[in-house]
Amino acid sequence: MINTAQIKPGMPVVCSEDGQFAIVDHLEGRDTIKLKKDNTGQHHYIPVSWVQSVDGGKVKINRPGDQAMKEWSSVPTTNH
């Protein structure tokens, strides 16, 4: 299980292919990561369950970037 306290604002989010595709804005509740706005000014959200590891100052997820960008949400899905 990932220690969500290690996920900090400004950390790069990298995919399973080691490419950065986003930056952490902040944690939204206990199980959702809000990402900084993309080039179009839109925030996106990914579940903490995607996180494979938090080390070296970055958040690594368990899927390729293209897949993650198809599956991320544009609205928070937080369960408090």
N, CA, C and O atoms as CSV, one atom per row, in Angstrom:
chain,resi,resn,atom,element,x,y,z
A,1,MET,N,N,0.848,-1.193,0.000
A,1,MET,CA,C,0.000,0.000,0.000
A,1,MET,C,C,0.884,1.245,0.000
A,1,MET,O,O,1.913,1.295,0.674
A,2,ILE,N,N,0.469,2.230,-0.757
A,2,ILE,CA,C,1.215,3.470,-0.906
A,2,ILE,C,C,0.941,4.378,0.283
A,2,ILE,O,O,-0.198,4.504,0.732
A,3,ASN,N,N,2.003,5.012,0.791
A,3,ASN,CA,C,1.859,6.011,1.839
A,3,ASN,C,C,1.532,7.339,1.157
A,3,ASN,O,O,2.419,7.996,0.612
A,4,THR,N,N,0.268,7.730,1.189
A,4,THR,CA,C,-0.150,8.931,0.465
A,4,THR,C,C,0.482,10.202,1.031
A,4,THR,O,O,0.490,11.228,0.352
A,5,ALA,N,N,1.013,10.163,2.258
A,5,ALA,CA,C,1.688,11.325,2.826
A,5,ALA,C,C,2.945,11.672,2.035
A,5,ALA,O,O,3.446,12.792,2.131
A,6,GLN,N,N,3.459,10.718,1.250
A,6,GLN,CA,C,4.644,10.961,0.435
A,6,GLN,C,C,4.307,11.716,-0.855
A,6,GLN,O,O,5.203,12.249,-1.509
A,7,ILE,N,N,3.034,11.765,-1.222
A,7,ILE,CA,C,2.618,12.442,-2.452
A,7,ILE,C,C,2.460,13.925,-2.150
A,7,ILE,O,O,1.594,14.323,-1.371
A,8,LYS,N,N,3.306,14.738,-2.777
A,8,LYS,CA,C,3.355,16.174,-2.483
A,8,LYS,C,C,3.029,16.999,-3.727
A,8,LYS,O,O,3.286,16.562,-4.849
A,9,PRO,N,N,2.466,18.186,-3.529
A,9,PRO,CA,C,2.219,19.087,-4.653
A,9,PRO,C,C,3.510,19.361,-5.429
A,9,PRO,O,O,4.582,19.515,-4.844
A,10,GLY,N,N,3.384,19.418,-6.744
A,10,GLY,CA,C,4.521,19.717,-7.600
A,10,GLY,C,C,5.326,18.506,-8.042
A,10,GLY,O,O,6.231,18.637,-8.866
A,11,MET,N,N,5.010,17.321,-7.505
A,11,MET,CA,C,5.743,16.120,-7.913
A,11,MET,C,C,5.341,15.714,-9.325
A,11,MET,O,O,4.158,15.757,-9.663
A,12,PRO,N,N,6.308,15.319,-10.155
A,12,PRO,CA,C,5.966,14.812,-11.478
A,12,PRO,C,C,5.259,13.458,-11.365
A,12,PRO,O,O,5.566,12.663,-10.476
A,13,VAL,N,N,4.322,13.208,-12.263
A,13,VAL,CA,C,3.642,11.912,-12.349
A,13,VAL,C,C,4.149,11.239,-13.620
A,13,VAL,O,O,4.008,11.777,-14.719
A,14,VAL,N,N,4.740,10.056,-13.457
A,14,VAL,CA,C,5.289,9.335,-14.601
A,14,VAL,C,C,4.518,8.040,-14.823
A,14,VAL,O,O,4.012,7.424,-13.885
A,15,CYS,N,N,4.445,7.647,-16.089
A,15,CYS,CA,C,3.710,6.447,-16.459
A,15,CYS,C,C,4.612,5.222,-16.348
A,15,CYS,O,O,5.785,5.335,-15.993
A,16,SER,N,N,4.063,4.067,-16.651
A,16,SER,CA,C,4.814,2.810,-16.566
A,16,SER,C,C,5.958,2.767,-17.566
A,16,SER,O,O,6.859,1.938,-17.443
A,17,GLU,N,N,5.929,3.661,-18.563
A,17,GLU,CA,C,7.010,3.742,-19.551
A,17,GLU,C,C,8.026,4.824,-19.170
A,17,GLU,O,O,8.881,5.186,-19.978
A,18,ASP,N,N,7.932,5.341,-17.937
A,18,ASP,CA,C,8.827,6.356,-17.376
A,18,ASP,C,C,8.715,7.731,-18.007
A,18,ASP,O,O,9.604,8.562,-17.820
A,19,GLY,N,N,7.652,7.993,-18.745
A,19,GLY,CA,C,7.441,9.321,-19.304
A,19,GLY,C,C,6.557,10.148,-18.395
A,19,GLY,O,O,5.535,9.661,-17.914
A,20,GLN,N,N,6.939,11.402,-18.152
A,20,GLN,CA,C,6.108,12.279,-17.331
A,20,GLN,C,C,4.916,12.744,-18.149
A,20,GLN,O,O,5.067,13.174,-19.293
A,21,PHE,N,N,3.723,12.655,-17.556
A,21,PHE,CA,C,2.539,13.132,-18.270
A,21,PHE,C,C,1.711,14.111,-17.455
A,21,PHE,O,O,0.727,14.655,-17.957
A,22,ALA,N,N,2.095,14.347,-16.200
A,22,ALA,CA,C,1.321,15.266,-15.366
A,22,ALA,C,C,2.159,15.685,-14.160
A,22,ALA,O,O,3.253,15.170,-13.927
A,23,ILE,N,N,1.605,16.646,-13.393
A,23,ILE,CA,C,2.211,17.114,-12.153
A,23,ILE,C,C,1.123,17.126,-11.089
A,23,ILE,O,O,-0.007,17.539,-11.351
A,24,VAL,N,N,1.466,16.674,-9.893
A,24,VAL,CA,C,0.513,16.646,-8.784
A,24,VAL,C,C,0.159,18.070,-8.385
A,24,VAL,O,O,1.042,18.895,-8.151
A,25,ASP,N,N,-1.145,18.358,-8.307
A,25,ASP,CA,C,-1.614,19.613,-7.722
A,25,ASP,C,C,-1.730,19.404,-6.218
A,25,ASP,O,O,-1.113,20.119,-5.428
A,26,HIS,N,N,-2.537,18.402,-5.831
A,26,HIS,CA,C,-2.654,18.005,-4.420
A,26,HIS,C,C,-3.522,16.748,-4.309
A,26,HIS,O,O,-4.152,16.321,-5.277
A,27,LEU,N,N,-3.537,16.172,-3.111
A,27,LEU,CA,C,-4.435,15.049,-2.854
A,27,LEU,C,C,-5.834,15.590,-2.613
A,27,LEU,O,O,-6.012,16.592,-1.919
A,28,GLU,N,N,-6.804,14.935,-3.178
A,28,GLU,CA,C,-8.206,15.296,-3.017
A,28,GLU,C,C,-8.826,14.168,-2.206
A,28,GLU,O,O,-9.139,13.106,-2.744
A,29,GLY,N,N,-9.002,14.401,-0.919
A,29,GLY,CA,C,-9.464,13.323,-0.053
A,29,GLY,C,C,-8.349,12.313,0.166
A,29,GLY,O,O,-7.170,12.665,0.117
A,30,ARG,N,N,-8.716,11.058,0.407
A,30,ARG,CA,C,-7.725,10.014,0.685
A,30,ARG,C,C,-7.367,9.194,-0.534
A,30,ARG,O,O,-6.340,8.516,-0.539
A,31,ASP,N,N,-8.194,9.240,-1.575
A,31,ASP,CA,C,-7.983,8.275,-2.650
A,31,ASP,C,C,-7.949,8.861,-4.058
A,31,ASP,O,O,-8.059,8.126,-5.039
A,32,THR,N,N,-7.795,10.190,-4.163
A,32,THR,CA,C,-7.751,10.823,-5.478
A,32,THR,C,C,-6.628,11.845,-5.525
A,32,THR,O,O,-6.423,12.601,-4.576
A,33,ILE,N,N,-5.900,11.862,-6.643
A,33,ILE,CA,C,-4.856,12.852,-6.868
A,33,ILE,C,C,-5.370,13.843,-7.907
A,33,ILE,O,O,-5.737,13.465,-9.019
A,34,LYS,N,N,-5.390,15.117,-7.523
A,34,LYS,CA,C,-5.745,16.174,-8.467
A,34,LYS,C,C,-4.454,16.593,-9.163
A,34,LYS,O,O,-3.446,16.868,-8.512
A,35,LEU,N,N,-4.496,16.640,-10.482
A,35,LEU,CA,C,-3.328,17.018,-11.272
A,35,LEU,C,C,-3.413,18.492,-11.653
A,35,LEU,O,O,-4.502,19.048,-11.792
A,36,LYS,N,N,-2.249,19.116,-11.820
A,36,LYS,CA,C,-2.230,20.522,-12.245
A,36,LYS,C,C,-2.902,20.649,-13.610
A,36,LYS,O,O,-2.995,19.678,-14.362
A,37,LYS,N,N,-3.362,21.845,-13.913
A,37,LYS,CA,C,-4.044,22.095,-15.179
A,37,LYS,C,C,-3.155,21.734,-16.361
A,37,LYS,O,O,-1.944,21.955,-16.342
A,38,ASP,N,N,-3.785,21.175,-17.390
A,38,ASP,CA,C,-3.053,20.845,-18.615
A,38,ASP,C,C,-3.001,22.078,-19.521
A,38,ASP,O,O,-3.390,23.171,-19.110
A,39,ASN,N,N,-2.524,21.901,-20.741
A,39,ASN,CA,C,-2.370,23.022,-21.676
A,39,ASN,C,C,-3.680,23.713,-22.021
A,39,ASN,O,O,-3.679,24.861,-22.465
A,40,THR,N,N,-4.804,23.018,-21.819
A,40,THR,CA,C,-6.103,23.608,-22.128
A,40,THR,C,C,-6.749,24.256,-20.902
A,40,THR,O,O,-7.862,24.774,-20.988
A,41,GLY,N,N,-6.053,24.228,-19.759
A,41,GLY,CA,C,-6.588,24.828,-18.542
A,41,GLY,C,C,-7.492,23.909,-17.750
A,41,GLY,O,O,-8.238,24.375,-16.889
A,42,GLN,N,N,-7.442,22.607,-18.020
A,42,GLN,CA,C,-8.322,21.628,-17.377
A,42,GLN,C,C,-7.552,20.821,-16.323
A,42,GLN,O,O,-6.469,20.304,-16.596
A,43,HIS,N,N,-8.125,20.721,-15.118
A,43,HIS,CA,C,-7.588,19.807,-14.110
A,43,HIS,C,C,-8.051,18.392,-14.447
A,43,HIS,O,O,-9.113,18.209,-15.041
A,44,HIS,N,N,-7.259,17.398,-14.070
A,44,HIS,CA,C,-7.659,15.999,-14.199
A,44,HIS,C,C,-7.408,15.307,-12.871
A,44,HIS,O,O,-6.640,15.793,-12.040
A,45,TYR,N,N,-8.055,14.177,-12.680
A,45,TYR,CA,C,-7.982,13.438,-11.422
A,45,TYR,C,C,-7.666,11.977,-11.722
A,45,TYR,O,O,-8.204,11.391,-12.662
A,46,ILE,N,N,-6.771,11.390,-10.899
A,46,ILE,CA,C,-6.474,9.966,-11.015
A,46,ILE,C,C,-6.597,9.333,-9.636
A,46,ILE,O,O,-6.336,9.990,-8.628
A,47,PRO,N,N,-6.988,8.072,-9.583
A,47,PRO,CA,C,-7.104,7.406,-8.292
A,47,PRO,C,C,-5.733,7.029,-7.730
A,47,PRO,O,O,-4.817,6.687,-8.478
A,48,VAL,N,N,-5.607,7.094,-6.428
A,48,VAL,CA,C,-4.378,6.671,-5.765
A,48,VAL,C,C,-4.093,5.196,-6.068
A,48,VAL,O,O,-2.937,4.774,-6.037
A,49,SER,N,N,-5.126,4.418,-6.357
A,49,SER,CA,C,-4.934,2.986,-6.650
A,49,SER,C,C,-4.059,2.751,-7.872
A,49,SER,O,O,-3.528,1.653,-8.037
A,50,TRP,N,N,-3.895,3.746,-8.731
A,50,TRP,CA,C,-3.005,3.616,-9.891
A,50,TRP,C,C,-1.538,3.725,-9.501
A,50,TRP,O,O,-0.669,3.277,-10.248
A,51,VAL,N,N,-1.249,4.314,-8.343
A,51,VAL,CA,C,0.133,4.594,-7.950
A,51,VAL,C,C,0.867,3.303,-7.619
A,51,VAL,O,O,0.456,2.529,-6.754
A,52,GLN,N,N,1.958,3.099,-8.330
A,52,GLN,CA,C,2.803,1.922,-8.135
A,52,GLN,C,C,3.870,2.205,-7.086
A,52,GLN,O,O,4.181,1.350,-6.257
A,53,SER,N,N,4.434,3.424,-7.129
A,53,SER,CA,C,5.464,3.793,-6.163
A,53,SER,C,C,5.588,5.312,-6.094
A,53,SER,O,O,5.189,6.037,-7.006
A,54,VAL,N,N,6.158,5.764,-4.976
A,54,VAL,CA,C,6.494,7.171,-4.798
A,54,VAL,C,C,7.941,7.183,-4.339
A,54,VAL,O,O,8.237,6.904,-3.177
A,55,ASP,N,N,8.842,7.508,-5.261
A,55,ASP,CA,C,10.258,7.561,-4.899
A,55,ASP,C,C,11.023,8.421,-5.888
A,55,ASP,O,O,10.553,8.692,-6.992
A,56,GLY,N,N,12.195,8.841,-5.481
A,56,GLY,CA,C,12.994,9.707,-6.335
A,56,GLY,C,C,12.306,11.021,-6.655
A,56,GLY,O,O,12.597,11.643,-7.677
A,57,GLY,N,N,11.392,11.450,-5.785
A,57,GLY,CA,C,10.704,12.715,-6.005
A,57,GLY,C,C,9.632,12.670,-7.067
A,57,GLY,O,O,9.210,13.714,-7.563
A,58,LYS,N,N,9.173,11.457,-7.432
A,58,LYS,CA,C,8.125,11.366,-8.440
A,58,LYS,C,C,7.117,10.274,-8.088
A,58,LYS,O,O,7.403,9.348,-7.330
A,59,VAL,N,N,5.936,10.420,-8.666
A,59,VAL,CA,C,4.851,9.457,-8.485
A,59,VAL,C,C,4.800,8.608,-9.745
A,59,VAL,O,O,4.612,9.134,-10.842
A,60,LYS,N,N,4.969,7.293,-9.594
A,60,LYS,CA,C,4.925,6.393,-10.754
A,60,LYS,C,C,3.617,5.613,-10.726
A,60,LYS,O,O,3.253,5.024,-9.708
A,61,ILE,N,N,2.912,5.616,-11.866
A,61,ILE,CA,C,1.648,4.878,-11.937
A,61,ILE,C,C,1.835,3.584,-12.729
A,61,ILE,O,O,2.863,3.375,-13.373
A,62,ASN,N,N,0.831,2.731,-12.667
A,62,ASN,CA,C,0.924,1.373,-13.200
A,62,ASN,C,C,0.362,1.197,-14.603
A,62,ASN,O,O,-0.072,0.101,-14.959
A,63,ARG,N,N,0.361,2.257,-15.404
A,63,ARG,CA,C,-0.171,2.154,-16.765
A,63,ARG,C,C,0.548,3.141,-17.686
A,63,ARG,O,O,1.112,4.131,-17.220
A,64,PRO,N,N,0.528,2.869,-18.991
A,64,PRO,CA,C,1.135,3.805,-19.943
A,64,PRO,C,C,0.411,5.157,-19.919
A,64,PRO,O,O,-0.774,5.231,-19.595
A,65,GLY,N,N,1.130,6.204,-20.261
A,65,GLY,CA,C,0.566,7.551,-20.243
A,65,GLY,C,C,-0.657,7.713,-21.124
A,65,GLY,O,O,-1.630,8.350,-20.719
A,66,ASP,N,N,-0.625,7.144,-22.330
A,66,ASP,CA,C,-1.783,7.254,-23.231
A,66,ASP,C,C,-3.025,6.656,-22.596
A,66,ASP,O,O,-4.108,7.235,-22.680
A,67,GLN,N,N,-2.874,5.497,-21.959
A,67,GLN,CA,C,-3.997,4.841,-21.302
A,67,GLN,C,C,-4.489,5.684,-20.131
A,67,GLN,O,O,-5.693,5.861,-19.945
A,68,ALA,N,N,-3.553,6.202,-19.346
A,68,ALA,CA,C,-3.929,7.021,-18.187
A,68,ALA,C,C,-4.722,8.244,-18.621
A,68,ALA,O,O,-5.712,8.599,-17.982
A,69,MET,N,N,-4.293,8.896,-19.706
A,69,MET,CA,C,-4.982,10.099,-20.160
A,69,MET,C,C,-6.360,9.787,-20.741
A,69,MET,O,O,-7.226,10.663,-20.763
A,70,LYS,N,N,-6.581,8.560,-21.210
A,70,LYS,CA,C,-7.917,8.154,-21.665
A,70,LYS,C,C,-8.826,7.862,-20.477
A,70,LYS,O,O,-10.040,8.053,-20.554
A,71,GLU,N,N,-8.221,7.388,-19.355
A,71,GLU,CA,C,-9.005,6.930,-18.209
A,71,GLU,C,C,-9.138,7.953,-17.086
A,71,GLU,O,O,-9.969,7.775,-16.195
A,72,TRP,N,N,-8.330,9.031,-17.106
A,72,TRP,CA,C,-8.432,9.983,-16.008
A,72,TRP,C,C,-9.773,10.695,-16.064
A,72,TRP,O,O,-10.472,10.654,-17.077
A,73,SER,N,N,-10.116,11.338,-14.976
A,73,SER,CA,C,-11.408,12.005,-14.883
A,73,SER,C,C,-11.203,13.515,-14.870
A,73,SER,O,O,-10.171,14.001,-14.407
A,74,SER,N,N,-12.169,14.244,-15.371
A,74,SER,CA,C,-12.100,15.703,-15.323
A,74,SER,C,C,-12.915,16.257,-14.163
A,74,SER,O,O,-13.011,17.472,-13.989
A,75,VAL,N,N,-13.502,15.365,-13.369
A,75,VAL,CA,C,-14.225,15.767,-12.149
A,75,VAL,C,C,-13.740,14.895,-10.999
A,75,VAL,O,O,-13.390,13.734,-11.214
A,76,PRO,N,N,-13.714,15.433,-9.784
A,76,PRO,CA,C,-13.263,14.629,-8.655
A,76,PRO,C,C,-14.179,13.446,-8.401
A,76,PRO,O,O,-15.400,13.544,-8.529
A,77,THR,N,N,-13.572,12.334,-8.042
A,77,THR,CA,C,-14.345,11.119,-7.739
A,77,THR,C,C,-14.066,10.666,-6.324
A,77,THR,O,O,-14.096,9.472,-6.028
A,78,THR,N,N,-13.796,11.618,-5.451
A,78,THR,CA,C,-13.364,11.337,-4.088
A,78,THR,C,C,-14.477,10.703,-3.261
A,78,THR,O,O,-15.627,11.143,-3.285
A,79,ASN,N,N,-14.109,9.678,-2.544
A,79,ASN,CA,C,-15.007,9.061,-1.549
A,79,ASN,C,C,-14.434,9.372,-0.181
A,79,ASN,O,O,-13.407,8.812,0.201
A,80,HIS,N,N,-15.071,10.244,0.551
A,80,HIS,CA,C,-14.558,10.628,1.875
A,80,HIS,C,C,-14.980,9.623,2.913
A,80,HIS,O,O,-14.645,9.771,4.088
